[in-house]
Amino acid sequence: MSTAPPDGVAPLRRVAVLGAGSWGTTFAKVLADAGTPVTLWARRAEVAEAVAREHRNPEYLPDVTLPAELAATADADEALAGAEAVVLALPAQRLRENLEHWRPHLPEGVTLVSLAKGVERGTLLRMSEVICQVTDAGADRVAVVSGPNLAGEIAAEQPTATVVACRDHDRAVAVQHACSTGYFKPYTNTDVVGCELGGACKNVIALACGTAVGLGYGDNTMASLITRGLAEISRLAVALGAEPLTLAGLAGMGDLVATCSSPLSRNRRFGEALGRGMSVAEAEEANHGQVAEGVKSCDAISELARRHGVDTPIVDAVRRVCDGEVSAKEVGDELINRELKVE
């Protein structure tokens, strides 16, 4: 169960989670387990019905029993009514269109919490920036949650930690206490830029790691990609105003290691398919029609780095493979044979 926030920080008395995918459902479970009243919104009525009546999400977490206290609905207005925090659990490239629809129904002054990890195509905006632009909310009202948070493990109540980042420290603390359980330990941070870019970029590095596995490479290659990938993420994040230490923490290295190493990681699995010679379309079919977030964001992240003069060879290599410009084998040879330089 969560503990009460410190004096001066009001507890969140009701939270809405919009999006009933695996991570949205899992985070709603965490909130309910922490004793925070929460309503989960699902796009499809049958999913909301299953969560509310059977305490299961048959689509994404079929083997997990959800708390009886977790309410669910397919009516966004019902989910949002009286909410003091709204958790946005949607894919990065679909956040804007959904948020534009929900905007008129958001309670005034509500804390907006993003679970999405990506950079928006076209605008090159981070998710918190998309939220501010669509809702006109000040940046101090937007929090992000990022860390080594593989949904399946958390739903099984395996211990993990995460970061709740918000420019308004008190809002971060309120969210922290609302989602603190015996198995889910949130830390706070005010570096939203670093947490978001760590979460977005690690998906692309995980694609590279998966590709290396698909090509038959071993642990040395994996360790090299993770380490050099962290260097790329850090360079880009710092160029955009992040604190370097953020990338050495849970939202940086922690998230990167989990996503690059775990077979539960969709990005890693997708990369393996590419490494075995599949096209993006074939890999998508092999992943039951689901495209990894890194595939959708790699173009935007590569362009963001280019505009800020940041060298990101691994990100650029993944982009070229996903765009069909080169094969995974060709780009692997290019990375191995890069010019010699100081680390």
C-alpha positions in Angstrom: 0.0 0.0 0.0 1.1 3.5 -0.7 2.0 5.9 2.1 0.5 9.3 2.6 2.4 12.2 0.8 4.3 14.6 3.0 2.7 17.6 4.5 1.8 20.2 1.9 1.2 17.6 -0.9 -2.4 16.6 -1.4 -3.0 12.9 -2.2 -4.6 11.9 -5.5 -8.1 10.9 -4.6 -9.1 9.6 -8.0 -7.1 8.7 -11.1 -8.2 7.9 -14.7 -6.0 5.7 -16.9 -6.8 6.1 -20.6 -5.6 3.1 -22.6 -6.1 -0.5 -21.7 -3.1 -2.1 -23.4 -0.6 -4.1 -21.4 1.2 -1.1 -19.8 -1.9 0.9 -19.2 -3.7 -2.0 -17.6 -0.6 -2.9 -15.5 -0.2 0.7 -14.3 -3.9 0.8 -13.4 -3.3 -2.4 -11.4 -0.4 -0.7 -9.6 -2.5 2.3 -8.7 -5.3 0.0 -7.4 -2.8 -2.1 -5.4 -1.5 1.1 -3.9 -4.9 2.0 -2.6 -5.6 4.8 -5.1 -9.1 4.8 -6.6 -8.7 4.3 -10.3 -10.8 3.9 -13.4 -9.4 2.3 -16.6 -10.7 3.4 -20.0 -10.7 0.8 -22.8 -11.5 1.7 -26.4 -13.5 -1.5 -26.8 -16.5 -2.2 -24.6 -15.8 -5.9 -24.3 -12.4 -5.2 -22.8 -13.8 -2.8 -20.2 -16.5 -5.4 -19.4 -14.0 -8.1 -18.9 -11.8 -5.9 -16.6 -14.8 -4.8 -14.6 -16.6 -8.1 -14.2 -14.0 -10.8 -14.6 -11.0 -8.8 -13.3 -9.0 -9.8 -16.4 -7.8 -8.2 -19.6 -8.1 -11.1 -22.0 -6.5 -9.2 -24.9 -3.2 -8.1 -23.2 -2.8 -9.8 -19.8 -5.0 -12.9 -20.0 -3.2 -14.7 -17.1 -3.2 -11.8 -14.6 -6.0 -11.4 -12.0 -6.7 -7.7 -11.6 -7.8 -6.1 -8.4 -11.5 -6.0 -7.7 -11.1 -2.3 -6.8 -10.1 -1.5 -10.4 -13.0 0.0 -12.2 -13.2 0.0 -16.0 -15.4 1.7 -18.7 -15.5 2.3 -22.4 -16.9 5.8 -21.7 -14.1 8.3 -21.5 -16.4 10.9 -19.8 -17.2 8.4 -17.1 -13.5 7.7 -16.6 -12.5 11.4 -16.5 -15.3 12.6 -14.1 -13.7 13.8 -10.9 -10.2 12.6 -11.8 -7.3 14.5 -10.2 -4.8 12.9 -12.4 -5.2 11.5 -15.9 -2.7 8.8 -17.1 -2.2 8.7 -20.8 -1.3 5.1 -21.7 -1.3 5.3 -25.5 1.3 4.7 -28.3 3.3 7.8 -28.9 2.2 8.3 -32.5 -1.5 8.1 -31.5 -1.4 10.4 -28.5 -2.2 13.6 -30.2 -5.4 12.4 -32.0 -6.8 10.9 -28.9 -5.9 13.8 -26.7 -7.6 16.3 -29.1 -10.8 14.3 -28.6 -10.5 14.1 -24.8 -9.4 17.7 -24.3 -12.8 19.3 -23.7 -13.5 16.7 -21.0 -10.4 17.0 -19.0 -11.0 18.3 -15.4 -9.6 21.7 -14.8 -6.1 21.8 -13.4 -5.7 18.0 -13.6 -2.2 16.4 -13.5 -1.5 14.8 -16.8 0.8 11.7 -16.7 2.4 10.3 -19.8 3.4 6.6 -20.1 4.2 6.9 -23.8 7.9 6.6 -24.9 8.6 8.1 -28.2 9.1 11.3 -30.3 6.3 12.4 -32.5 6.8 12.2 -36.2 6.8 15.4 -38.1 6.8 17.7 -35.1 9.8 16.0 -33.4 8.1 16.8 -30.1 8.5 14.8 -26.9 5.2 13.4 -25.4 5.0 16.0 -22.7 5.4 18.7 -25.3 2.5 17.2 -27.4 0.4 17.1 -24.2 1.1 20.8 -23.5 0.5 21.8 -27.1 -2.9 20.0 -27.4 -4.3 20.8 -23.9 -2.6 24.3 -23.3 -1.5 22.9 -19.9 1.6 24.4 -18.4 4.7 22.1 -18.4 4.5 22.0 -14.6 1.2 20.0 -14.9 2.7 17.2 -16.9 4.5 14.2 -15.4 6.1 11.3 -17.1 6.8 7.8 -15.9 9.8 6.0 -17.2 12.1 3.2 -16.1 12.8 -0.5 -16.5 9.1 -1.3 -16.6 8.3 -4.4 -18.6 4.6 -4.7 -18.1 4.4 -8.5 -17.9 6.9 -8.6 -15.0 5.2 -5.8 -13.1 1.7 -7.3 -13.6 3.2 -10.5 -12.0 4.3 -8.3 -9.1 8.0 -8.8 -9.7 10.0 -6.0 -7.9 11.0 -3.0 -10.0 11.7 0.7 -9.7 10.7 3.7 -11.9 11.0 7.5 -12.2 8.1 9.9 -11.9 9.4 13.2 -13.5 7.7 16.5 -13.4 8.9 20.1 -13.3 6.5 20.6 -10.3 8.1 18.5 -7.6 5.0 18.3 -5.5 3.0 16.9 -8.4 5.7 14.3 -8.9 5.5 13.4 -5.2 1.7 13.1 -5.4 2.0 10.6 -8.3 4.8 8.8 -6.6 2.8 8.1 -3.5 -0.3 7.2 -5.6 1.6 4.3 -7.3 3.9 3.1 -4.6 3.5 -0.6 -3.7 5.6 -3.4 -2.3 6.7 -4.4 -5.8 6.7 -1.0 -7.6 9.1 1.6 -6.2 8.8 5.1 -7.8 11.5 7.8 -7.4 11.0 11.4 -8.3 12.9 13.7 -10.7 12.4 17.1 -12.2 14.3 16.3 -15.4 11.5 15.6 -17.8 13.7 16.0 -20.9 16.2 13.4 -19.8 13.5 10.9 -18.7 11.6 11.2 -21.9 14.5 11.0 -24.2 15.9 8.0 -22.3 12.6 6.2 -22.7 12.2 7.1 -26.4 15.7 6.4 -27.6 16.2 3.1 -25.7 13.5 1.6 -28.0 15.7 2.2 -31.0 18.8 0.8 -29.3 16.8 -2.3 -28.4 15.9 -2.7 -32.0 19.7 -2.7 -32.8 20.3 -5.2 -30.0 17.6 -7.5 -31.3 18.9 -7.2 -34.8 22.4 -8.3 -33.5 20.8 -11.3 -31.9 19.0 -12.2 -35.1 22.3 -12.0 -36.9 23.8 -14.5 -34.5 26.0 -12.2 -32.5 26.6 -12.7 -28.8 27.0 -10.9 -25.5 30.0 -8.8 -26.4 28.1 -7.3 -29.3 25.1 -6.7 -27.1 27.2 -5.0 -24.4 28.9 -2.9 -26.9 25.6 -1.7 -28.4 24.1 -1.0 -25.0 27.1 1.0 -23.9 27.5 3.0 -27.2 23.8 3.4 -27.4 23.8 5.0 -24.0 26.4 7.4 -25.2 24.2 8.4 -28.1 21.2 8.9 -25.9 23.2 10.9 -23.4 24.6 13.2 -26.1 21.2 13.9 -27.6 19.5 14.4 -24.2 22.2 16.7 -22.9 22.1 18.7 -26.1 18.3 19.3 -25.5 18.9 20.4 -21.9 18.8 17.1 -19.9 20.9 16.4 -16.8 23.7 13.9 -17.6 23.1 11.9 -14.4 19.5 11.2 -15.4 20.8 9.0 -18.2 22.8 7.0 -15.7 19.7 6.3 -13.7 16.5 4.2 -14.0 15.1 6.2 -16.9 18.3 5.9 -18.8 20.6 2.9 -18.2 18.0 1.0 -16.2 15.3 1.2 -19.0 17.9 0.6 -21.7 19.3 -2.6 -20.1 15.8 -4.1 -19.5 14.5 -3.3 -23.0 17.6 -4.4 -24.8 18.1 -7.6 -22.9 14.6 -9.0 -22.2 12.8 -11.4 -24.6 9.6 -9.7 -23.2 10.7 -6.5 -25.0 8.6 -5.9 -28.2 11.4 -3.8 -29.6 14.0 -6.4 -29.0 11.8 -9.1 -30.5 11.1 -7.0 -33.5 14.8 -6.4 -34.0 15.5 -10.1 -33.9 13.0 -10.6 -36.8 14.8 -7.9 -38.8 18.2 -9.5 -38.1 16.9 -12.8 -39.4 16.2 -11.1 -42.7 12.5 -10.2 -42.4 11.2 -6.9 -43.7 9.4 -4.5 -41.4 6.1 -5.7 -42.8 7.0 -9.3 -42.3 8.3 -8.6 -38.7 5.0 -6.8 -38.0 3.0 -9.8 -39.2 5.2 -12.1 -37.0 4.4 -9.8 -34.1 0.7 -10.2 -34.6 0.2 -6.9 -36.4 2.0 -4.9 -33.7 4.8 -2.5 -34.7 7.5 -1.8 -32.1 7.6 1.8 -30.9 11.2 2.2 -31.9 10.3 1.5 -35.6 7.8 4.4 -35.4 10.1 6.8 -33.6 13.5 6.1 -35.2 13.0 8.6 -38.1 12.0 11.4 -35.7 14.8 10.7 -33.2 17.4 10.6 -36.1 16.1 13.9 -37.4 16.1 15.4 -34.0 19.7 14.5 -33.5 20.7 15.8 -37.0 19.1 19.2 -36.2 21.1 19.5 -33.0 24.3 18.3 -34.5 24.5 15.1 -32.5 26.2 12.0 -33.9 23.9 8.9 -33.5 25.3 6.2 -35.7 23.3 3.3 -34.1 20.0 5.3 -34.3 20.8 6.2 -37.9 21.6 2.6 -38.8 18.3 1.4 -37.3 16.4 4.1 -39.3 18.0 3.0 -42.5 17.1 -0.7 -41.9 13.5 0.2 -41.0 13.2 2.5 -44.1 14.4 -0.4 -46.3 17.5 1.4 -47.4 19.9 -1.3 -46.3 19.8 -4.8 -44.9 20.5 -5.6 -41.3 23.7 -7.4 -42.3 25.0 -4.5 -44.4 24.4 -2.0 -41.6 26.0 -4.3 -39.0 29.2 -4.5 -41.1 29.2 -0.7 -41.4 29.0 -0.2 -37.6 31.8 -2.7 -37.0 34.1 -1.0 -39.5 33.6 2.6 -38.4 36.6 4.8 -38.1 38.8 4.4 -35.1 38.4 7.1 -32.5 38.7 8.0 -28.8 35.8 6.6 -26.7 
